[in-house]
Amino acid sequence: MCDPADSSQLKEWLFPPEDLELCRSRANRVARKYLDAQRDEQETEDAINNNTKNGNVPVQCFARHFIANKVTFLSEDDGPLQTSDGRTFLTPDEECLLVSFYASKLPSLIGPMAQLPRLRREPKVPATAAMLLRRFYLSNSVMIHDPKTVMVSAAFLASKVEDAMTDVRYLEEGTNLMNAPVPLSEIIPAEIHLLSGVNFELLCFHPYKAVLAITEDLRTYLKSERGRTLVQFSDGSDRLIVGQDLKPMHDAAQAIVNDVVVSDIPMLYTPGQIGLAALMVANDQQEGKEGVPQIDIIGYLSQRFETADINKMSFLLNEICGKLQELKEGKYGCGNYNLDMQVLKGIHKKLKRVRLWGAKDKKKKRKKEEGEDGPETKKAKTS
């Protein structure tokens, strides 16, 4: 198993918040320029048909080297905001909202709460799928790649990455249960695009293990002579901590991580930092509850890691704690809360007018055939 410190996740896929926005802005800009290059409406339709049929869809992967090329990227011209016939392209914020929406749907497709029983897996599977989805859309646009199809391909790919393989046909069935059908014929090609868009860097680490490992260490350390000074019970009792005492804090922290993994937070901080912060927030949530201890987690860190810069660590953890508490407000791309479905509906409608993917040619062909065959069909039915 790869050491997280040596993984591509920490070396290539962690960003300052402003760089996440800049990556998405460039992905949007590149897509707008690509779509605008197909100026003639008839040529655009032909290009759409040929691209989707042959799989010749442009896939970008500039995000992982964004910092090294940041100056060059920022000097690029902005490109058009509308098509030649006046249709407005999506903005980066609108694209981000769509990606957040589809990321939030992954636990319903695959994971412990999957609607289809055959797709129920450990939480790390939808977490990996969400991370791959978000990495992909740092360099690519929903106007070029269907986010619903990429979401399903991310679930399929994550099941293989996490050794929890599922039959792709079950995913097709799962999307039908969610009233968002994605056919088998679209999932596999999208998986190839996804692999390319994340540079085939698939190994993902999540805060779930950090929460469990730290809780287990607390369970042992808080029984020591020094550790006992870090524990307070609301009733003032001075007893040794037992295993079940930490369960409320652990479970609350894992619930916080469930929101974290579908947000941008894993691309801002390391899993260990997030796990510690989740436990700190969960610990504060237990304050005043009968029989549940309050733990001085910063004190625990200062005792366990005496050579560490505790002030710097405390500042960082408090920063992360603030962000975790804002997830329930729908911030940092957490689509589990406060999604305005009317706004999403409007974005989807806008997307249909400018997207590269879709079956526009099939619809036109069907209407044309119905127009030609309609009278005969009607006559045949009445005869």
C-alpha positions in Angstrom: 0.0 0.0 0.0 1.3 3.5 -0.9 2.2 5.8 1.9 -0.3 8.7 1.8 2.7 11.1 2.2 4.1 9.8 -1.1 0.8 9.6 -2.9 -0.3 11.7 -5.9 -3.2 12.9 -3.8 -0.9 14.9 -1.5 1.6 15.8 -4.2 -0.6 16.7 -7.1 -4.3 17.0 -6.0 -4.2 19.4 -3.1 -4.8 23.1 -3.9 -5.2 26.5 -2.3 -8.9 27.5 -2.4 -8.3 30.2 -5.0 -6.5 27.7 -7.3 -9.6 25.4 -7.3 -11.6 28.4 -8.7 -9.0 29.2 -11.2 -8.8 25.6 -12.5 -12.6 25.6 -12.9 -12.5 28.9 -14.7 -9.9 27.7 -17.1 -11.9 24.4 -17.7 -14.9 26.6 -18.5 -12.8 28.9 -20.8 -11.3 26.0 -22.7 -14.7 24.5 -23.3 -16.2 27.8 -24.5 -13.4 28.2 -27.0 -13.7 24.7 -28.2 -17.5 25.0 -28.7 -17.2 28.4 -30.3 -14.6 27.1 -32.8 -17.5 25.1 -34.4 -19.2 28.3 -35.6 -21.6 27.1 -38.3 -24.7 25.5 -36.8 -24.8 22.6 -39.3 -21.1 22.0 -38.8 -21.6 21.9 -35.1 -24.3 19.3 -35.4 -22.1 17.2 -37.6 -19.2 17.6 -35.2 -21.4 16.6 -32.3 -22.6 13.5 -34.1 -19.1 12.4 -35.1 -17.4 13.2 -31.8 -20.0 11.3 -29.7 -20.1 8.4 -32.2 -16.3 8.0 -32.5 -15.4 9.0 -28.9 -13.3 12.0 -30.2 -14.2 14.2 -27.3 -11.4 16.5 -25.9 -10.2 15.5 -22.4 -8.1 17.9 -20.4 -5.8 17.2 -17.4 -4.1 20.5 -16.6 -5.2 20.8 -13.0 -2.5 18.6 -11.5 0.2 20.9 -13.0 -1.8 24.1 -12.6 0.5 25.7 -10.1 3.6 25.2 -12.4 1.7 26.8 -15.3 -0.4 29.3 -13.4 1.1 32.4 -14.9 0.6 31.1 -18.5 -2.9 30.0 -17.8 -3.9 33.4 -16.3 -2.6 35.2 -19.3 -5.0 33.5 -21.7 -7.8 35.5 -23.3 -11.2 34.8 -21.8 -12.9 33.7 -24.9 -16.6 34.1 -25.9 -19.4 34.1 -23.4 -22.0 33.2 -26.0 -22.3 31.0 -29.1 -22.4 32.7 -32.5 -26.2 32.4 -32.5 -26.6 34.1 -29.1 -26.8 31.1 -26.7 -25.1 31.8 -23.4 -22.5 29.4 -22.1 -22.6 28.1 -18.5 -20.5 30.0 -16.0 -17.9 28.3 -13.8 -20.2 28.7 -10.8 -23.0 27.0 -12.6 -20.8 24.2 -13.7 -19.6 23.8 -10.1 -23.1 23.6 -8.8 -24.0 20.8 -11.2 -20.9 18.8 -10.2 -21.8 19.3 -6.5 -25.3 18.0 -7.3 -24.1 14.9 -9.0 -21.4 14.2 -6.4 -24.1 14.3 -3.7 -26.0 11.6 -5.6 -23.2 9.1 -5.5 -24.0 7.6 -2.1 -27.5 6.9 -3.4 -26.0 5.0 -6.4 -23.3 3.1 -4.6 -22.3 2.8 -0.9 -24.0 1.9 2.4 -27.2 3.7 1.5 -27.4 2.7 -2.2 -31.0 2.2 -3.4 -30.1 -1.0 -5.2 -29.1 -3.6 -2.5 -26.5 -5.1 -4.9 -24.6 -1.8 -5.0 -24.2 -1.4 -1.2 -20.6 -1.0 -0.4 -18.3 0.6 2.2 -18.4 4.4 2.5 -14.9 4.6 0.9 -16.4 3.6 -2.5 -18.7 6.6 -3.0 -15.9 8.8 -1.4 -13.4 7.7 -4.0 -16.0 8.1 -6.8 -16.7 11.7 -5.6 -13.0 12.5 -5.5 -12.4 11.2 -9.0 -15.5 13.1 -10.3 -14.3 16.4 -8.7 -10.7 15.9 -9.9 -12.0 15.3 -13.5 -14.1 18.5 -13.5 -11.2 20.7 -12.4 -9.8 20.3 -15.9 -13.0 19.5 -17.9 -16.4 21.1 -18.4 -19.9 19.7 -18.1 -20.6 21.3 -21.5 -18.2 18.8 -23.0 -18.7 15.8 -20.8 -22.1 14.7 -19.4 -21.8 14.9 -15.6 -24.5 12.3 -15.0 -22.6 9.7 -17.1 -19.2 10.6 -15.6 -20.8 10.2 -12.2 -21.8 6.6 -13.0 -18.5 5.8 -14.6 -16.8 7.2 -11.4 -18.8 4.8 -9.3 -17.8 1.9 -11.5 -14.2 2.9 -11.5 -14.2 3.5 -7.7 -15.6 0.0 -7.1 -12.6 -1.5 -8.8 -10.1 0.9 -7.2 -11.4 0.0 -3.7 -11.6 -3.8 -4.4 -15.4 -3.8 -4.2 -16.1 -4.6 -7.8 -19.6 -4.5 -9.1 -21.2 -5.5 -12.4 -21.7 -2.4 -14.6 -25.2 -3.6 -15.4 -26.1 -3.1 -11.7 -25.1 0.5 -12.1 -27.3 0.8 -15.1 -30.1 -0.6 -13.0 -29.3 1.7 -10.1 -29.6 4.8 -12.3 -33.0 3.5 -13.4 -34.1 3.3 -9.8 -32.9 6.9 -9.3 -35.0 8.0 -12.3 -31.8 9.1 -14.0 -31.1 6.3 -16.5 -27.6 6.0 -17.9 -27.2 3.1 -20.5 -24.4 0.6 -20.4 -23.2 1.8 -23.8 -22.3 5.3 -22.3 -20.7 4.2 -19.0 -17.6 2.4 -20.4 -16.6 5.2 -22.9 -17.0 7.8 -20.1 -14.8 5.7 -17.9 -12.0 6.0 -20.4 -12.4 9.8 -20.5 -12.4 9.8 -16.7 -9.2 7.8 -16.5 -7.5 10.2 -18.9 -8.9 13.3 -17.1 -7.4 12.3 -13.7 -4.1 11.2 -15.3 -4.8 7.6 -14.3 -4.1 8.5 -10.7 -6.7 6.6 -8.9 -5.5 5.9 -5.4 -7.6 8.0 -2.9 -7.2 8.3 0.9 -10.2 9.4 3.0 -10.6 10.7 6.6 -12.6 7.6 7.7 -9.5 5.7 8.6 -8.0 8.8 10.4 -11.1 9.2 12.5 -11.0 5.5 13.5 -7.2 5.4 14.2 -7.3 8.6 16.3 -10.3 7.3 18.3 -8.5 4.1 19.0 -5.4 5.9 20.1 -7.5 8.2 22.4 -9.2 5.1 23.8 -5.8 3.8 25.0 -4.0 7.1 25.8 -6.8 8.6 27.9 -6.5 5.7 30.4 -2.9 6.7 31.2 -2.0 9.0 34.1 -1.3 11.9 31.8 -4.2 11.2 29.6 -6.8 11.2 32.4 -6.2 14.9 32.9 -7.6 15.5 29.4 -11.0 14.0 30.2 -14.0 15.7 31.8 -17.5 14.2 32.4 -20.5 16.5 32.7 -21.5 15.0 36.0 -18.0 15.7 37.4 -17.1 12.0 37.9 -13.5 11.0 37.9 -13.5 7.5 36.4 -11.5 5.7 33.8 -12.8 6.1 30.3 -14.2 3.0 28.6 -14.6 2.1 25.0 -18.2 3.1 24.6 -17.6 6.6 26.0 -16.0 7.7 22.7 -18.6 6.1 20.4 -20.8 9.2 20.2 -17.9 11.4 19.2 -16.6 8.8 16.7 -20.0 8.3 15.1 -20.6 12.1 14.9 -17.2 12.6 13.3 -17.9 9.9 10.7 -21.2 11.6 9.9 -19.2 14.8 9.3 -16.8 12.9 7.0 -19.8 11.7 5.0 -20.5 15.4 4.1 -16.8 16.1 3.6 -16.1 13.4 1.0 -18.7 14.9 -1.5 -17.3 18.4 -1.1 -14.1 20.3 -2.1 -12.6 19.8 1.4 -10.5 16.7 0.4 -8.8 18.8 -2.2 -7.8 21.5 0.3 -6.5 19.4 3.3 -5.0 16.0 4.0 -7.2 13.1 5.3 -5.4 13.2 8.7 -6.0 16.9 9.1 -9.7 16.5 8.2 -10.1 13.5 10.5 -8.7 15.4 13.5 -10.9 18.5 12.7 -13.9 16.2 12.4 -13.3 14.8 15.8 -12.9 18.3 17.3 -16.2 19.4 15.9 -17.9 16.1 16.9 -16.4 16.5 20.4 -17.9 20.0 20.7 -21.2 18.6 19.6 -21.2 16.2 22.6 -20.8 19.0 25.2 -23.4 18.8 28.0 -24.6 15.3 27.0 -25.1 13.0 29.9 -22.4 10.3 30.3 -20.4 11.6 27.3 -16.9 12.9 28.1 -15.4 16.1 26.8 -11.9 15.6 25.4 -9.1 18.2 25.3 -8.0 17.2 21.8 -5.4 20.0 21.4 -4.0 18.9 24.8 -3.9 15.3 23.5 -1.9 16.4 20.5 0.6 18.4 22.5 1.2 15.4 24.8 1.4 12.8 22.0 3.5 15.0 19.6 5.7 17.0 21.8 8.1 18.1 19.0 5.3 19.4 16.8 4.4 23.1 16.5 1.1 22.9 18.4 0.2 26.6 17.8 0.5 26.2 14.1 -1.4 22.9 14.2 -4.1 24.4 16.4 -4.5 27.3 14.0 -4.9 25.0 11.0 -7.3 22.6 12.7 -9.5 25.5 13.9 -9.5 26.8 10.3 -10.7 23.4 9.1 -13.2 23.1 11.9 -14.8 26.3 10.7 -15.2 25.0 7.2 -16.6 21.7 8.4 -19.3 23.5 10.4 -20.3 25.4 7.2 -20.9 22.3 5.2 -24.4 22.1 6.4 -25.0 25.5 4.8 -24.0 24.0 1.5 -20.6 25.7 1.3 -17.4 24.3 -0.2 -19.4 22.4 -2.8 -21.3 20.2 -0.3 -24.4 19.2 -2.3 -26.0 17.5 0.6 -27.6 20.7 1.8 -29.3 23.9 0.5 -29.4 23.0 -3.1 -32.0 25.1 -4.9 -33.6 22.7 -7.3 -35.2 25.5 -9.3 -31.8 27.0 -9.9 -30.5 23.6 -10.9 -33.4 23.1 -13.3 -32.6 26.4 -14.9 -28.9 25.4 -15.3 -29.8 22.1 -16.8 -32.1 23.9 -19.3 -29.3 26.3 -20.2 -26.9 23.4 -20.5 -29.1 21.6 -23.1 -28.7 24.6 -25.5 -24.8 24.6 -25.5 -23.6 21.1 -24.6 -21.5 19.0 -26.9 -23.0 15.7 -25.8 -26.6 14.6 -26.2 -28.8 13.1 -28.8 -30.0 16.2 -30.7 -29.5 14.4 -34.1 -31.6 11.4 -33.0 -34.4 13.7 -31.9 -34.4 15.6 -35.2 -34.2 12.3 -37.1 -37.1 10.9 -35.1 -39.2 14.0 -35.7 -38.4 13.9 -39.4 -39.4 10.2 -39.7 -42.5 10.8 -37.7 -43.4 13.7 -40.0 -42.8 11.5 -43.1 -44.5 8.4 -41.8 -47.2 10.0 -39.7 -50.1 10.1 -42.3 -49.4 6.5 -43.3 -49.2 5.3 -39.7 -52.4 7.2 -38.9 -54.1 5.8 -41.9 -53.0 2.3 -41.1 -54.4 2.6 -37.6 -57.8 3.7 -38.8 -58.0 1.1 -41.6 
